Amino acid sequence: MMNLMNKDKKEDAAATNWGTKNKNATKWIEEAIQAKNREEECVKHIGILDVAFKEGRYSDIQVKPGNGPSIPAHRFLLATTSEVFKTMLASDQCKAASIDSVSLPEFNHEELEAFLEFLYCGKLAKEKFEMHFYSLALAADKYVIPHLQSYCEHHIPKLLDSSNALKVLEISEICSNEILKVAALKSILSHAKEIYFTPGFEEFVRQNPHLMVHIARAHTE
């Protein structure tokens, strides 16, 4: 009798355990489907923004670079990606302008195009990012664009070599970015012989004596 009761209890426990696992599995599947749907929706929205950027469809503001033609954009997108842009576009001067435009003179035309493409699409082709990472990193800091800041922190260290390590160290100083600073110093130490005996290094030392302190300290650590 006792054996039969124990057997029934074990079967009940097994059934309960199976039911719990089944519920967990069902919940996991449902969450996976929801995540997939969100991802597909996100991809769809990015596609729409990409078309809006490339075609300038329904644009309501012109963004002017330091040189070259202006690029059409959308006030709403600029304002939602950056609090700085939001404040700029809400200013009385911008509202009173006879032509809806905003000037970003630190960019040339190609740099501005890459910058706006990132704001619309959330990413850039590897080659385009490699070409414009310096201006993009500075813009991410100046206009306080968190996603672009994170993107630069993730991708710039992958580009580091003897040709650009000093430039990235300059960026890290301007933007007070510790992640880029550590990565740049590590690259400089790894390519010391290639970097230190070039004319470019002598110019760097003249212009950035304070950064030489960071490099000297890195050698002793």
HELIX and SHEET records of a PDB file:
HELIX    1   1 MET A    2  GLU A   55  1                                  54    
HELIX    2   2 ARG A   75  THR A   81  1                                   7    
HELIX    3   3 GLU A   83  ALA A   90  1                                   8    
HELIX    4   4 ASP A   92  ALA A   96  1                                   5    
HELIX    5   5 HIS A  109  CYS A  121  1                                  13    
HELIX    6   6 LYS A  126  LYS A  142  1                                  17    
HELIX    7   7 PRO A  146  LEU A  159  1                                  14    
HELIX    8   8 ALA A  165  CYS A  175  1                                  11    
HELIX    9   9 GLU A  178  SER A  190  1                                  13    
HELIX   10  10 ALA A  192  TYR A  196  1                                   5    
HELIX   11  11 PRO A  199  GLN A  207  1                                   9    
HELIX   12  12 PRO A  209  THR A  220  1                                  12    
SHEET    1   A 3 ILE A  71  ALA A  73  0                                        
SHEET    2   A 3 ILE A  61  PRO A  65 -1                                        
SHEET    3   A 3 SER A 101  LEU A 104  1                                        
END                                                                             
